[in-house]
Amino acid sequence: MKTKAVFEKADLFEADYNFQLFHVNSLDIIKFGTKDYAWVQFNGERYRVDKSGTRV
């Protein structure tokens, strides 16, 4: 099965410990550094998405 690409670049769903350390004082944000989220790039902008592809 083929699907149309959504992102210019996508990394694996894995923990990003640098992201977690950077946001250590914000429990509402630190969760986005876990393996439930991945880095993607779209229109030159880099951000995290959940497993449904929703930007967080």
PyMOL Python script that loads the backbone (N, CA, C, O; Angstrom):
from pymol import cmd

cmd.read_pdbstr("""\
ATOM      1  N   MET A   1       0.841  -1.176   0.000  1.00  0.00           N
ATOM      2  CA  MET A   1       0.000   0.000   0.000  1.00  0.00           C
ATOM      3  C   MET A   1       0.882   1.234   0.000  1.00  0.00           C
ATOM      4  O   MET A   1       1.845   1.297   0.765  1.00  0.00           O
ATOM      5  N   LYS A   2       0.587   2.197  -0.822  1.00  0.00           N
ATOM      6  CA  LYS A   2       1.328   3.449  -0.869  1.00  0.00           C
ATOM      7  C   LYS A   2       0.439   4.570  -0.359  1.00  0.00           C
ATOM      8  O   LYS A   2      -0.770   4.590  -0.593  1.00  0.00           O
ATOM      9  N   THR A   3       1.073   5.506   0.348  1.00  0.00           N
ATOM     10  CA  THR A   3       0.353   6.684   0.815  1.00  0.00           C
ATOM     11  C   THR A   3       1.149   7.923   0.420  1.00  0.00           C
ATOM     12  O   THR A   3       2.361   7.861   0.214  1.00  0.00           O
ATOM     13  N   LYS A   4       0.462   9.025   0.322  1.00  0.00           N
ATOM     14  CA  LYS A   4       1.119  10.282   0.000  1.00  0.00           C
ATOM     15  C   LYS A   4       1.907  10.765   1.213  1.00  0.00           C
ATOM     16  O   LYS A   4       1.413  10.705   2.339  1.00  0.00           O
ATOM     17  N   ALA A   5       3.113  11.237   0.991  1.00  0.00           N
ATOM     18  CA  ALA A   5       3.937  11.760   2.084  1.00  0.00           C
ATOM     19  C   ALA A   5       3.304  13.017   2.665  1.00  0.00           C
ATOM     20  O   ALA A   5       2.821  13.879   1.931  1.00  0.00           O
ATOM     21  N   VAL A   6       3.312  13.111   3.977  1.00  0.00           N
ATOM     22  CA  VAL A   6       2.740  14.264   4.657  1.00  0.00           C
ATOM     23  C   VAL A   6       3.828  15.232   5.100  1.00  0.00           C
ATOM     24  O   VAL A   6       3.658  16.449   5.025  1.00  0.00           O
ATOM     25  N   PHE A   7       4.953  14.681   5.565  1.00  0.00           N
ATOM     26  CA  PHE A   7       6.035  15.488   6.116  1.00  0.00           C
ATOM     27  C   PHE A   7       7.256  15.417   5.208  1.00  0.00           C
ATOM     28  O   PHE A   7       7.446  14.436   4.490  1.00  0.00           O
ATOM     29  N   GLU A   8       8.082  16.457   5.243  1.00  0.00           N
ATOM     30  CA  GLU A   8       9.329  16.472   4.485  1.00  0.00           C
ATOM     31  C   GLU A   8      10.340  15.517   5.100  1.00  0.00           C
ATOM     32  O   GLU A   8      11.147  14.909   4.397  1.00  0.00           O
ATOM     33  N   LYS A   9      10.287  15.393   6.423  1.00  0.00           N
ATOM     34  CA  LYS A   9      11.204  14.525   7.150  1.00  0.00           C
ATOM     35  C   LYS A   9      10.490  14.046   8.404  1.00  0.00           C
ATOM     36  O   LYS A   9       9.747  14.806   9.024  1.00  0.00           O
ATOM     37  N   ALA A  10      10.708  12.796   8.782  1.00  0.00           N
ATOM     38  CA  ALA A  10      10.094  12.256   9.997  1.00  0.00           C
ATOM     39  C   ALA A  10      11.083  11.321  10.686  1.00  0.00           C
ATOM     40  O   ALA A  10      11.706  10.476  10.043  1.00  0.00           O
ATOM     41  N   ASP A  11      11.217  11.480  11.987  1.00  0.00           N
ATOM     42  CA  ASP A  11      12.065  10.602  12.784  1.00  0.00           C
ATOM     43  C   ASP A  11      11.208   9.517  13.430  1.00  0.00           C
ATOM     44  O   ASP A  11       9.981   9.546  13.336  1.00  0.00           O
ATOM     45  N   LEU A  12      11.856   8.570  14.079  1.00  0.00           N
ATOM     46  CA  LEU A  12      11.151   7.489  14.754  1.00  0.00           C
ATOM     47  C   LEU A  12      10.465   7.985  16.016  1.00  0.00           C
ATOM     48  O   LEU A  12      10.854   9.002  16.590  1.00  0.00           O
ATOM     49  N   PHE A  13       9.437   7.252  16.441  1.00  0.00           N
ATOM     50  CA  PHE A  13       8.813   7.524  17.734  1.00  0.00           C
ATOM     51  C   PHE A  13       9.747   6.979  18.800  1.00  0.00           C
ATOM     52  O   PHE A  13       9.868   5.765  18.964  1.00  0.00           O
ATOM     53  N   GLU A  14      10.402   7.868  19.521  1.00  0.00           N
ATOM     54  CA  GLU A  14      11.341   7.482  20.569  1.00  0.00           C
ATOM     55  C   GLU A  14      11.509   8.639  21.544  1.00  0.00           C
ATOM     56  O   GLU A  14      11.203   9.789  21.229  1.00  0.00           O
ATOM     57  N   ALA A  15      11.995   8.314  22.718  1.00  0.00           N
ATOM     58  CA  ALA A  15      12.217   9.332  23.745  1.00  0.00           C
ATOM     59  C   ALA A  15      13.301  10.297  23.289  1.00  0.00           C
ATOM     60  O   ALA A  15      14.312   9.889  22.717  1.00  0.00           O
ATOM     61  N   ASP A  16      13.079  11.571  23.546  1.00  0.00           N
ATOM     62  CA  ASP A  16      14.071  12.601  23.260  1.00  0.00           C
ATOM     63  C   ASP A  16      14.483  13.198  24.598  1.00  0.00           C
ATOM     64  O   ASP A  16      13.833  14.106  25.115  1.00  0.00           O
ATOM     65  N   TYR A  17      15.572  12.672  25.150  1.00  0.00           N
ATOM     66  CA  TYR A  17      15.997  13.076  26.494  1.00  0.00           C
ATOM     67  C   TYR A  17      16.462  14.528  26.538  1.00  0.00           C
ATOM     68  O   TYR A  17      16.311  15.186  27.568  1.00  0.00           O
ATOM     69  N   ASN A  18      17.023  15.038  25.451  1.00  0.00           N
ATOM     70  CA  ASN A  18      17.393  16.460  25.413  1.00  0.00           C
ATOM     71  C   ASN A  18      16.149  17.331  25.525  1.00  0.00           C
ATOM     72  O   ASN A  18      16.152  18.340  26.231  1.00  0.00           O
ATOM     73  N   PHE A  19      15.095  16.941  24.832  1.00  0.00           N
ATOM     74  CA  PHE A  19      13.830  17.680  24.908  1.00  0.00           C
ATOM     75  C   PHE A  19      13.301  17.650  26.340  1.00  0.00           C
ATOM     76  O   PHE A  19      12.853  18.672  26.860  1.00  0.00           O
ATOM     77  N   GLN A  20      13.352  16.483  26.975  1.00  0.00           N
ATOM     78  CA  GLN A  20      12.872  16.343  28.349  1.00  0.00           C
ATOM     79  C   GLN A  20      13.695  17.197  29.310  1.00  0.00           C
ATOM     80  O   GLN A  20      13.130  17.843  30.193  1.00  0.00           O
ATOM     81  N   LEU A  21      14.992  17.211  29.156  1.00  0.00           N
ATOM     82  CA  LEU A  21      15.850  18.010  30.039  1.00  0.00           C
ATOM     83  C   LEU A  21      15.611  19.504  29.856  1.00  0.00           C
ATOM     84  O   LEU A  21      15.643  20.269  30.821  1.00  0.00           O
ATOM     85  N   PHE A  22      15.372  19.914  28.613  1.00  0.00           N
ATOM     86  CA  PHE A  22      15.144  21.325  28.323  1.00  0.00           C
ATOM     87  C   PHE A  22      13.847  21.831  28.959  1.00  0.00           C
ATOM     88  O   PHE A  22      13.748  22.997  29.342  1.00  0.00           O
ATOM     89  N   HIS A  23      12.856  20.944  29.067  1.00  0.00           N
ATOM     90  CA  HIS A  23      11.539  21.324  29.594  1.00  0.00           C
ATOM     91  C   HIS A  23      11.265  20.719  30.972  1.00  0.00           C
ATOM     92  O   HIS A  23      10.105  20.565  31.356  1.00  0.00           O
ATOM     93  N   VAL A  24      12.310  20.376  31.714  1.00  0.00           N
ATOM     94  CA  VAL A  24      12.168  19.647  32.975  1.00  0.00           C
ATOM     95  C   VAL A  24      11.267  20.350  33.988  1.00  0.00           C
ATOM     96  O   VAL A  24      10.657  19.678  34.820  1.00  0.00           O
ATOM     97  N   ASN A  25      11.164  21.659  33.946  1.00  0.00           N
ATOM     98  CA  ASN A  25      10.343  22.391  34.914  1.00  0.00           C
ATOM     99  C   ASN A  25       8.893  22.554  34.463  1.00  0.00           C
ATOM    100  O   ASN A  25       8.100  23.185  35.163  1.00  0.00           O
ATOM    101  N   SER A  26       8.540  22.004  33.324  1.00  0.00           N
ATOM    102  CA  SER A  26       7.178  22.129  32.820  1.00  0.00           C
ATOM    103  C   SER A  26       6.590  20.746  32.548  1.00  0.00           C
ATOM    104  O   SER A  26       6.809  20.173  31.481  1.00  0.00           O
ATOM    105  N   LEU A  27       5.843  20.213  33.517  1.00  0.00           N
ATOM    106  CA  LEU A  27       5.285  18.873  33.383  1.00  0.00           C
ATOM    107  C   LEU A  27       4.280  18.772  32.237  1.00  0.00           C
ATOM    108  O   LEU A  27       4.066  17.682  31.708  1.00  0.00           O
ATOM    109  N   ASP A  28       3.664  19.880  31.846  1.00  0.00           N
ATOM    110  CA  ASP A  28       2.719  19.863  30.730  1.00  0.00           C
ATOM    111  C   ASP A  28       3.424  19.672  29.392  1.00  0.00           C
ATOM    112  O   ASP A  28       2.807  19.215  28.430  1.00  0.00           O
ATOM    113  N   ILE A  29       4.693  20.013  29.322  1.00  0.00           N
ATOM    114  CA  ILE A  29       5.451  19.925  28.067  1.00  0.00           C
ATOM    115  C   ILE A  29       6.388  18.724  28.044  1.00  0.00           C
ATOM    116  O   ILE A  29       6.584  18.131  26.984  1.00  0.00           O
ATOM    117  N   ILE A  30       6.964  18.354  29.160  1.00  0.00           N
ATOM    118  CA  ILE A  30       7.980  17.292  29.210  1.00  0.00           C
ATOM    119  C   ILE A  30       7.474  15.979  28.621  1.00  0.00           C
ATOM    120  O   ILE A  30       8.264  15.212  28.072  1.00  0.00           O
ATOM    121  N   LYS A  31       6.161  15.701  28.723  1.00  0.00           N
ATOM    122  CA  LYS A  31       5.603  14.449  28.203  1.00  0.00           C
ATOM    123  C   LYS A  31       5.810  14.306  26.695  1.00  0.00           C
ATOM    124  O   LYS A  31       5.834  13.187  26.183  1.00  0.00           O
ATOM    125  N   PHE A  32       5.962  15.424  25.978  1.00  0.00           N
ATOM    126  CA  PHE A  32       6.152  15.357  24.537  1.00  0.00           C
ATOM    127  C   PHE A  32       7.544  14.852  24.147  1.00  0.00           C
ATOM    128  O   PHE A  32       7.815  14.646  22.964  1.00  0.00           O
ATOM    129  N   GLY A  33       8.418  14.653  25.116  1.00  0.00           N
ATOM    130  CA  GLY A  33       9.731  14.083  24.866  1.00  0.00           C
ATOM    131  C   GLY A  33       9.763  12.580  25.002  1.00  0.00           C
ATOM    132  O   GLY A  33      10.835  11.982  24.902  1.00  0.00           O
ATOM    133  N   THR A  34       8.608  11.939  25.229  1.00  0.00           N
ATOM    134  CA  THR A  34       8.549  10.487  25.406  1.00  0.00           C
ATOM    135  C   THR A  34       8.446   9.761  24.073  1.00  0.00           C
ATOM    136  O   THR A  34       8.354  10.391  23.020  1.00  0.00           O
ATOM    137  N   LYS A  35       8.462   8.437  24.125  1.00  0.00           N
ATOM    138  CA  LYS A  35       8.410   7.618  22.911  1.00  0.00           C
ATOM    139  C   LYS A  35       7.054   7.646  22.213  1.00  0.00           C
ATOM    140  O   LYS A  35       6.898   7.049  21.148  1.00  0.00           O
ATOM    141  N   ASP A  36       6.079   8.328  22.793  1.00  0.00           N
ATOM    142  CA  ASP A  36       4.765   8.448  22.167  1.00  0.00           C
ATOM    143  C   ASP A  36       4.716   9.566  21.127  1.00  0.00           C
ATOM    144  O   ASP A  36       3.674   9.801  20.516  1.00  0.00           O
ATOM    145  N   TYR A  37       5.843  10.256  20.926  1.00  0.00           N
ATOM    146  CA  TYR A  37       5.905  11.392  20.011  1.00  0.00           C
ATOM    147  C   TYR A  37       7.146  11.297  19.135  1.00  0.00           C
ATOM    148  O   TYR A  37       8.137  10.677  19.518  1.00  0.00           O
ATOM    149  N   ALA A  38       7.087  11.921  17.947  1.00  0.00           N
ATOM    150  CA  ALA A  38       8.219  11.906  17.014  1.00  0.00           C
ATOM    151  C   ALA A  38       8.437  13.311  16.462  1.00  0.00           C
ATOM    152  O   ALA A  38       7.512  14.120  16.389  1.00  0.00           O
ATOM    153  N   TRP A  39       9.696  13.584  16.073  1.00  0.00           N
ATOM    154  CA  TRP A  39      10.018  14.840  15.398  1.00  0.00           C
ATOM    155  C   TRP A  39       9.664  14.707  13.928  1.00  0.00           C
ATOM    156  O   TRP A  39       9.930  13.671  13.317  1.00  0.00           O
ATOM    157  N   VAL A  40       9.067  15.742  13.355  1.00  0.00           N
ATOM    158  CA  VAL A  40       8.799  15.805  11.916  1.00  0.00           C
ATOM    159  C   VAL A  40       9.189  17.190  11.414  1.00  0.00           C
ATOM    160  O   VAL A  40       9.393  18.120  12.195  1.00  0.00           O
ATOM    161  N   GLN A  41       9.288  17.303  10.102  1.00  0.00           N
ATOM    162  CA  GLN A  41       9.546  18.604   9.481  1.00  0.00           C
ATOM    163  C   GLN A  41       8.528  18.813   8.378  1.00  0.00           C
ATOM    164  O   GLN A  41       8.302  17.926   7.555  1.00  0.00           O
ATOM    165  N   PHE A  42       7.913  19.992   8.364  1.00  0.00           N
ATOM    166  CA  PHE A  42       6.924  20.339   7.351  1.00  0.00           C
ATOM    167  C   PHE A  42       7.064  21.825   7.034  1.00  0.00           C
ATOM    168  O   PHE A  42       7.068  22.663   7.936  1.00  0.00           O
ATOM    169  N   ASN A  43       7.178  22.142   5.749  1.00  0.00           N
ATOM    170  CA  ASN A  43       7.392  23.533   5.306  1.00  0.00           C
ATOM    171  C   ASN A  43       8.562  24.190   6.031  1.00  0.00           C
ATOM    172  O   ASN A  43       8.505  25.372   6.372  1.00  0.00           O
ATOM    173  N   GLY A  44       9.622  23.419   6.263  1.00  0.00           N
ATOM    174  CA  GLY A  44      10.817  23.943   6.904  1.00  0.00           C
ATOM    175  C   GLY A  44      10.729  24.091   8.408  1.00  0.00           C
ATOM    176  O   GLY A  44      11.702  24.504   9.039  1.00  0.00           O
ATOM    177  N   GLU A  45       9.586  23.765   9.003  1.00  0.00           N
ATOM    178  CA  GLU A  45       9.407  23.889  10.454  1.00  0.00           C
ATOM    179  C   GLU A  45       9.468  22.500  11.095  1.00  0.00           C
ATOM    180  O   GLU A  45       8.870  21.550  10.590  1.00  0.00           O
ATOM    181  N   ARG A  46      10.190  22.391  12.201  1.00  0.00           N
ATOM    182  CA  ARG A  46      10.374  21.123  12.904  1.00  0.00           C
ATOM    183  C   ARG A  46       9.552  21.137  14.196  1.00  0.00           C
ATOM    184  O   ARG A  46       9.607  22.098  14.964  1.00  0.00           O
ATOM    185  N   TYR A  47       8.791  20.063  14.426  1.00  0.00           N
ATOM    186  CA  TYR A  47       7.975  19.963  15.636  1.00  0.00           C
ATOM    187  C   TYR A  47       7.658  18.506  15.947  1.00  0.00           C
ATOM    188  O   TYR A  47       7.957  17.613  15.153  1.00  0.00           O
ATOM    189  N   ARG A  48       7.043  18.270  17.119  1.00  0.00           N
ATOM    190  CA  ARG A  48       6.688  16.919  17.549  1.00  0.00           C
ATOM    191  C   ARG A  48       5.242  16.622  17.155  1.00  0.00           C
ATOM    192  O   ARG A  48       4.395  17.515  17.146  1.00  0.00           O
ATOM    193  N   VAL A  49       4.969  15.338  16.826  1.00  0.00           N
ATOM    194  CA  VAL A  49       3.614  14.879  16.545  1.00  0.00           C
ATOM    195  C   VAL A  49       3.332  13.631  17.363  1.00  0.00           C
ATOM    196  O   VAL A  49       4.251  12.918  17.765  1.00  0.00           O
ATOM    197  N   ASP A  50       2.036  13.370  17.609  1.00  0.00           N
ATOM    198  CA  ASP A  50       1.660  12.127  18.274  1.00  0.00           C
ATOM    199  C   ASP A  50       1.491  11.047  17.202  1.00  0.00           C
ATOM    200  O   ASP A  50       1.729  11.306  16.022  1.00  0.00           O
ATOM    201  N   LYS A  51       1.085   9.844  17.601  1.00  0.00           N
ATOM    202  CA  LYS A  51       1.027   8.720  16.659  1.00  0.00           C
ATOM    203  C   LYS A  51      -0.099   8.833  15.639  1.00  0.00           C
ATOM    204  O   LYS A  51      -0.146   8.054  14.687  1.00  0.00           O
ATOM    205  N   SER A  52      -1.002   9.785  15.820  1.00  0.00           N
ATOM    206  CA  SER A  52      -2.031  10.010  14.797  1.00  0.00           C
ATOM    207  C   SER A  52      -1.580  11.088  13.811  1.00  0.00           C
ATOM    208  O   SER A  52      -2.298  11.398  12.860  1.00  0.00           O
ATOM    209  N   GLY A  53      -0.371  11.670  14.038  1.00  0.00           N
ATOM    210  CA  GLY A  53       0.167  12.696  13.158  1.00  0.00           C
ATOM    211  C   GLY A  53      -0.239  14.108  13.549  1.00  0.00           C
ATOM    212  O   GLY A  53       0.023  15.063  12.818  1.00  0.00           O
ATOM    213  N   THR A  54      -0.886  14.234  14.713  1.00  0.00           N
ATOM    214  CA  THR A  54      -1.331  15.534  15.179  1.00  0.00           C
ATOM    215  C   THR A  54      -0.183  16.297  15.824  1.00  0.00           C
ATOM    216  O   THR A  54       0.541  15.756  16.660  1.00  0.00           O
ATOM    217  N   ARG A  55      -0.026  17.541  15.435  1.00  0.00           N
ATOM    218  CA  ARG A  55       1.021  18.384  16.013  1.00  0.00           C
ATOM    219  C   ARG A  55       0.729  18.647  17.488  1.00  0.00           C
ATOM    220  O   ARG A  55      -0.409  18.911  17.874  1.00  0.00           O
ATOM    221  N   VAL A  56       1.771  18.569  18.295  1.00  0.00           N
ATOM    222  CA  VAL A  56       1.625  18.829  19.741  1.00  0.00           C
ATOM    223  C   VAL A  56       2.522  19.967  20.174  1.00  0.00           C
ATOM    224  O   VAL A  56       2.536  20.329  21.350  1.00  0.00           O
TER     225      VAL A  56
END
""", "prot")
cmd.dss("prot")
cmd.show_as("cartoon", "prot")
cmd.util.cbc("prot")
cmd.orient("prot")
